[in-house]
Amino acid sequence: MEMLTDFSLEMTGRDVTALHEAAPGIPPGTRINVTFLGHEDPALRVAAARAVREHGFVPVPHVSARRLRSPGELDAFLADLAEAGAAEQVLVVGGDPGTPQGPYEDALAVIRSGALQRHGVRGVGIGGYPEGHPAVDDDVLWSALAAKTTALREQGLEATVITQFGFDTAPVLSWVAEARRRGIDAPVRIGVPGPAGVRRLLGHARRFGVATSAGIAQKYGFSLTHLLGTAGPDRFLQDLAAGHDAGVHGPVRLHFYTFGGLGATAGWVRQFGGERVAS
């Protein structure tokens, strides 16, 4: 139950209607990340972030470093977010393009640019990869994580690590323990896939390099041979809570990747939390 408090959600710029419908079932003050997708323009993202704030939630817009074409584009996006009252918290990621479309090679370059502070950003989320990254070596990932947390601390910005989702708690807990051993003490939000169709879950897993062996799938609660059903993270969260050691892993919260199902995910969290209270 402690992990379920202060959970966060994710939406795209096109999910504003879904946000309107789901809002009554989402706790006030919930952090809702707004993704930075290549086919969505900045105005759409800003409008979504504004809608999040207007519903009484905390917008966390994404900034995709390698998709930014110039410092001016970054400044304009942050200025528009600030005008919408949605710039205090952001998530800065490298982004999908293999080749930067502008001057920012990675998230660290954005953090070091000084643009975030100029536009009133106070907290910055950064990515963590318990199962690694399909295009980046583990040593590089650890070095980058350390550099980003150090840079944020030096600039007086609050860091939060949000991990990629997975279906197996063992690598997640091992990764968090290793992060603490390396001196990374920022709060961690563990990425959890919200309830979704098995085909959709597997499609996202393939895209992000998430392990989906038959054993892991069965442990999570679905079968690789029966793809028409849906799956929720019940077992994942039960295993996560059982394996969490506050002395080893430090403060941990949950971030739900909704995969287009904002209302379904919020409803699932309410039901799952209610069952824990009742038991």
Secondary structure by P-SEA (a helix, b strand, c coil): cccccbbbbbbcccaaaaaaaaccccccbbbbbbbbcccccaaaaaaaaaaaaaaccccbbbbbccccccaaaaaaaaaaaaaaccccbbbbccccccccccccccaaaaaaccccccccccbbbbbbbccccccccaaaaaaaaaaaaaaaaaacbbbbbbbcccccaaaaaaaaaaaaaaccccbbbbbbbccccaaaaaaaaaaacccccaaaaaaaccccccccccccaaaaaaaaaaacccccccbbbbbbbccccaaaaaaaaaaaaaaaaac
